[in-house]
């Protein structure tokens, strides 16, 4: 199954449900960053959430960043998505490993829960919109649900899952974000909670070949009608030599002179895709003159 996000809105407008399959995207991230199974699961959950939340944005150049600093051994996690659900991300310590917890990868353990979850929405205005909440568990799904409840007053159910195979590749990855609008009734809300609680694990359903449409049909089975829309999602880094040069230029004259003196050429590696760019001594000297 190709990676995609399906968005469903109930006919009465009371509920929005997003289901994503992100197996290929998370596998690509694990290959780029050579992540341990624990790090694959943690990064995969953040990338999946970012893709869904990015897809909710409307502007061509809008972007959404999830930043998590939980104080755990994985360090910081970053995922960035544009409004077309093209995502990129990294973690500070991709080799982090902890023993299984209740037979599962200990995502909460590697992320930690002594810190903040930040969501940055950039609409291309002067200042981006930044929301921060304390982490609840470090399991990421719970933390994003808490963010929606506290920071945006939108009750949400968030389920994120990554299943890593014995050969370290990603067997299945995906996520669900369900949001209840103010017009929803208490009965609808408790019904939805029951539906999601009764659902098998996301990764199990993806592995079994169930589509996002199947999962939406299950969750929204008690609603009279809903409409669906599908979009693709993928891992994609948008770095370029121009962007890297801009970053170097912003260091300022003294810093660039220092690089020339100590290293000659500047060699920079993109955090998101590990591509290395070389800016020659000559190019650096031109920058100083400008
Ligand atoms: Zn890159």
Boltz pocket constraint, residues with backbone or C-beta under 6 A from the ligand:
constraints:
  - pocket:
      binder: B
      contacts: [[A, 237], [A, 238], [A, 239], [A, 270], [A, 271], [A, 272], [A, 273], [A, 274], [A, 275]]
      max_distance: 6.0
